[in-house]
Amino acid sequence: MPSRGHPEPTDEVPPALEGTVETCTWYGMCMFSERTQVLLSPEQLARLKRIAEKDGRSVGSVIRDAVDSFVEAEPDRRQRALKRLLAMNAPVEDWDVMKAQILKSQLGNW
């Protein structure tokens, strides 16, 4: 029964909308209670907007997913990096000697 003059909800699709697909995602305000401000370069914002548009999402949603991916992946990524370093069986020398070798390999005989 309609209430206050509103029609009864229905699953029927009006003929004008047949064949269209509509996706609607709603996040209740209770999910996000903290606000922050981040300054981005024009290029960074443009990249975020392209990703958001391609995925049909908001820029905020893209940023939240990126933060979650970075924060959750951090310990695992560090562990994998450490395992790769240890698997190299590289000779370990005094830090000053190693630093000089690294600089020489990058800068040559400057």
Backbone as CSV, one residue per row, in Angstrom:
resi,resn,N_x,N_y,N_z,CA_x,CA_y,CA_z,C_x,C_y,C_z
1,MET,0.838,-1.178,0.000,0.000,0.000,0.000,0.882,1.240,0.000
2,PRO,0.680,2.170,-0.921,1.492,3.379,-0.964,1.283,4.210,0.290
3,SER,2.352,4.854,0.748,2.246,5.703,1.924,2.625,7.121,1.546
4,ARG,1.897,8.080,2.075,2.161,9.504,1.859,2.291,9.865,0.380
5,GLY,1.549,9.219,-0.470,1.538,9.569,-1.879,2.686,8.980,-2.688
6,HIS,3.537,8.141,-2.064,4.642,7.511,-2.793,4.178,6.186,-3.369
7,PRO,4.589,5.855,-4.591,4.157,4.583,-5.175,4.816,3.409,-4.444
8,GLU,4.179,2.271,-4.531,4.704,1.041,-3.944,5.984,0.634,-4.696
9,PRO,7.067,0.247,-3.980,8.294,-0.194,-4.673,8.008,-1.425,-5.533
10,THR,8.682,-1.518,-6.657,8.485,-2.644,-7.565,9.809,-3.009,-8.216
11,ASP,9.924,-4.251,-8.679,11.121,-4.695,-9.387,10.983,-4.519,-10.893
12,GLU,9.836,-4.033,-11.340,9.611,-3.860,-12.769,10.485,-2.732,-13.306
13,VAL,11.042,-2.955,-14.490,11.879,-1.951,-15.142,11.033,-1.194,-16.143
14,PRO,11.003,0.142,-16.052,10.246,0.916,-17.039,10.810,0.673,-18.438
15,PRO,9.954,0.662,-19.465,10.418,0.388,-20.834,11.568,1.288,-21.271
16,ALA,11.589,2.532,-20.844,12.650,3.460,-21.260,14.009,3.049,-20.697
17,LEU,14.022,2.264,-19.616,15.293,1.880,-18.994,15.697,0.444,-19.296
18,GLU,14.912,-0.271,-20.070,15.254,-1.657,-20.388,16.600,-1.716,-21.091
19,GLY,17.408,-2.691,-20.699,18.717,-2.885,-21.315,19.812,-2.030,-20.698
20,THR,19.481,-1.180,-19.769,20.508,-0.382,-19.107,20.925,-1.075,-17.824
21,VAL,22.134,-0.836,-17.427,22.647,-1.405,-16.193,22.984,-0.252,-15.267
22,GLU,22.522,-0.351,-14.063,22.803,0.701,-13.083,23.400,0.060,-11.852
23,THR,24.526,0.598,-11.419,25.165,0.122,-10.206,25.169,1.254,-9.207
24,CYS,24.754,0.951,-8.019,24.713,1.982,-6.986,25.320,1.401,-5.720
25,THR,26.362,2.019,-5.232,26.976,1.605,-3.976,26.813,2.736,-2.993
26,TRP,26.314,2.419,-1.821,26.115,3.440,-0.818,26.885,3.050,0.427
27,TYR,27.686,3.971,0.900,28.407,3.781,2.144,27.747,4.679,3.176
28,GLY,27.237,4.095,4.232,26.640,4.894,5.291,27.715,5.740,5.958
29,MET,27.341,6.909,6.386,28.307,7.807,7.011,28.923,7.194,8.257
30,CYS,28.258,6.215,8.861,28.824,5.602,10.051,30.086,4.800,9.725
31,MET,30.269,4.413,8.461,31.458,3.651,8.093,32.711,4.517,8.155
32,PHE,32.594,5.777,7.792,33.743,6.666,7.724,33.494,7.841,8.651
33,SER,34.244,7.892,9.734,34.011,8.964,10.694,35.200,9.910,10.803
34,GLU,36.277,9.612,10.120,37.477,10.440,10.205,37.707,11.151,8.880
35,ARG,38.133,12.382,8.956,38.401,13.176,7.759,39.862,13.616,7.805
36,THR,40.492,13.635,6.639,41.868,14.114,6.547,42.009,14.916,5.262
37,GLN,43.074,15.660,5.178,43.334,16.443,3.974,44.698,16.037,3.439
38,VAL,44.756,15.789,2.147,45.997,15.384,1.494,46.217,16.302,0.299
39,LEU,47.403,16.842,0.185,47.729,17.677,-0.961,48.382,16.804,-2.025
40,LEU,47.868,16.868,-3.237,48.363,16.064,-4.351,48.829,16.978,-5.469
41,SER,49.715,16.456,-6.286,50.095,17.195,-7.490,48.952,17.059,-8.490
42,PRO,48.881,17.943,-9.472,47.839,17.806,-10.502,47.918,16.457,-11.213
43,GLU,49.125,15.945,-11.410,49.295,14.661,-12.093,48.750,13.516,-11.233
44,GLN,49.013,13.557,-9.928,48.510,12.504,-9.043,46.984,12.506,-9.028
45,LEU,46.386,13.674,-8.913,44.933,13.760,-8.897,44.345,13.296,-10.226
46,ALA,44.986,13.645,-11.317,44.504,13.205,-12.631,44.526,11.681,-12.732
47,ARG,45.597,11.060,-12.231,45.672,9.591,-12.258,44.566,8.979,-11.417
48,LEU,44.336,9.541,-10.214,43.274,9.021,-9.357,41.908,9.161,-10.016
49,LYS,41.674,10.287,-10.663,40.392,10.502,-11.340,40.199,9.519,-12.488
50,ARG,41.282,9.237,-13.236,41.174,8.269,-14.336,40.820,6.881,-13.802
51,ILE,41.483,6.470,-12.723,41.191,5.157,-12.126,39.757,5.119,-11.636
52,ALA,39.333,6.170,-10.935,37.976,6.219,-10.395,36.936,6.153,-11.511
53,GLU,37.153,6.917,-12.563,36.194,6.930,-13.673,36.141,5.576,-14.366
54,LYS,37.308,4.982,-14.584,37.369,3.679,-15.251,36.635,2.613,-14.441
55,ASP,36.778,2.680,-13.102,36.162,1.679,-12.229,34.756,2.068,-11.775
56,GLY,34.294,3.266,-12.149,32.975,3.701,-11.726,32.899,3.953,-10.229
57,ARG,33.954,4.522,-9.670,34.016,4.762,-8.225,34.371,6.210,-7.960
58,SER,34.359,6.585,-6.709,34.781,7.923,-6.329,36.289,7.939,-6.111
59,VAL,36.871,9.120,-6.175,38.304,9.271,-5.892,38.575,8.847,-4.450
60,GLY,37.673,9.199,-3.542,37.840,8.805,-2.140,37.908,7.295,-1.976
61,SER,37.076,6.567,-2.715,37.087,5.109,-2.656,38.416,4.549,-3.152
62,VAL,38.943,5.124,-4.229,40.242,4.682,-4.759,41.332,4.922,-3.717
63,ILE,41.311,6.088,-3.073,42.318,6.410,-2.063,42.200,5.465,-0.871
64,ARG,40.970,5.199,-0.399,40.802,4.280,0.739,41.337,2.896,0.412
65,ASP,41.044,2.395,-0.807,41.563,1.078,-1.206,43.087,1.081,-1.277
66,ALA,43.668,2.178,-1.786,45.127,2.265,-1.873,45.752,2.271,-0.481
67,VAL,45.153,3.003,0.446,45.659,3.032,1.819,45.571,1.642,2.434
68,ASP,44.431,0.979,2.287,44.281,-0.371,2.835,45.301,-1.335,2.244
69,SER,45.500,-1.265,0.933,46.468,-2.160,0.278,47.874,-1.908,0.781
70,PHE,48.240,-0.646,0.937,49.590,-0.312,1.376,49.814,-0.726,2.820
71,VAL,48.891,-0.392,3.682,49.059,-0.664,5.111,49.016,-2.155,5.384
72,GLU,48.094,-2.873,4.755,47.978,-4.311,4.991,49.129,-5.081,4.360
73,ALA,49.669,-4.610,3.265,50.720,-5.332,2.555,52.098,-5.057,3.135
74,GLU,52.251,-4.023,3.923,53.567,-3.589,4.396,54.395,-4.706,5.041
75,PRO,53.929,-5.396,6.090,54.776,-6.420,6.715,55.113,-7.559,5.758
76,ASP,54.126,-7.987,4.963,54.358,-9.082,4.028,55.390,-8.685,2.978
77,ARG,55.305,-7.467,2.479,56.243,-6.996,1.462,57.663,-6.938,2.030
78,ARG,57.778,-6.480,3.262,59.102,-6.413,3.896,59.680,-7.806,4.102
79,GLN,58.842,-8.746,4.500,59.319,-10.120,4.694,59.815,-10.714,3.379
80,ARG,59.069,-10.490,2.299,59.505,-11.019,0.990,60.817,-10.380,0.558
81,ALA,60.959,-9.073,0.788,62.201,-8.385,0.418,63.371,-8.946,1.215
82,LEU,63.158,-9.162,2.499,64.227,-9.724,3.334,64.613,-11.119,2.857
83,LYS,63.645,-11.950,2.552,63.935,-13.305,2.055,64.733,-13.257,0.757
84,ARG,64.360,-12.326,-0.154,65.098,-12.209,-1.417,66.539,-11.765,-1.174
85,LEU,66.714,-10.827,-0.251,68.076,-10.373,0.062,68.916,-11.493,0.651
86,LEU,68.333,-12.237,1.571,69.088,-13.330,2.209,69.386,-14.457,1.213
87,ALA,68.508,-14.657,0.245,68.706,-15.716,-0.747,69.843,-15.388,-1.713
88,MET,70.264,-14.123,-1.771,71.326,-13.727,-2.696,72.697,-14.255,-2.272
89,ASN,72.858,-14.597,-1.022,74.151,-15.054,-0.493,75.276,-14.092,-0.863
90,ALA,74.981,-12.810,-0.769,75.969,-11.785,-1.096,77.019,-11.710,0.015
91,PRO,78.284,-11.453,-0.362,79.311,-11.310,0.670,79.036,-10.042,1.494
92,VAL,79.216,-10.156,2.774,78.971,-9.024,3.663,80.308,-8.513,4.155
93,GLU,80.525,-7.212,3.939,81.770,-6.600,4.382,81.444,-5.475,5.351
94,ASP,82.468,-4.775,5.734,82.327,-3.601,6.563,81.439,-2.588,5.836
95,TRP,80.578,-1.863,6.573,79.647,-0.933,5.952,80.351,0.121,5.108
96,ASP,81.445,0.669,5.587,82.145,1.702,4.821,82.641,1.158,3.484
97,VAL,83.125,-0.096,3.477,83.583,-0.714,2.237,82.394,-0.932,1.294
98,MET,81.301,-1.451,1.836,80.114,-1.692,1.009,79.557,-0.387,0.449
99,LYS,79.528,0.655,1.262,79.012,1.943,0.805,79.864,2.488,-0.336
100,ALA,81.166,2.375,-0.202,82.072,2.833,-1.255,81.836,2.046,-2.547
101,GLN,81.636,0.729,-2.420,81.382,-0.099,-3.605,80.059,0.283,-4.276
102,ILE,79.051,0.539,-3.465,77.747,0.937,-4.017,77.873,2.265,-4.756
103,LEU,78.514,3.239,-4.127,78.676,4.543,-4.751,79.485,4.444,-6.038
104,LYS,80.538,3.649,-6.007,81.369,3.482,-7.207,80.564,2.831,-8.330
105,SER,79.729,1.861,-8.002,78.929,1.195,-9.033,77.892,2.139,-9.629
106,GLN,77.417,3.107,-8.840,76.411,4.039,-9.321,77.011,5.268,-9.970
107,LEU,78.139,5.747,-9.453,78.702,7.010,-9.911,79.978,6.850,-10.763
108,GLY,80.492,5.650,-10.802,81.747,5.459,-11.524,82.916,6.028,-10.733
109,ASN,83.888,6.596,-11.423,85.090,7.127,-10.754,85.006,8.620,-10.538
110,TRP,83.891,9.147,-10.151,83.738,10.577,-9.923,84.631,11.015,-8.829
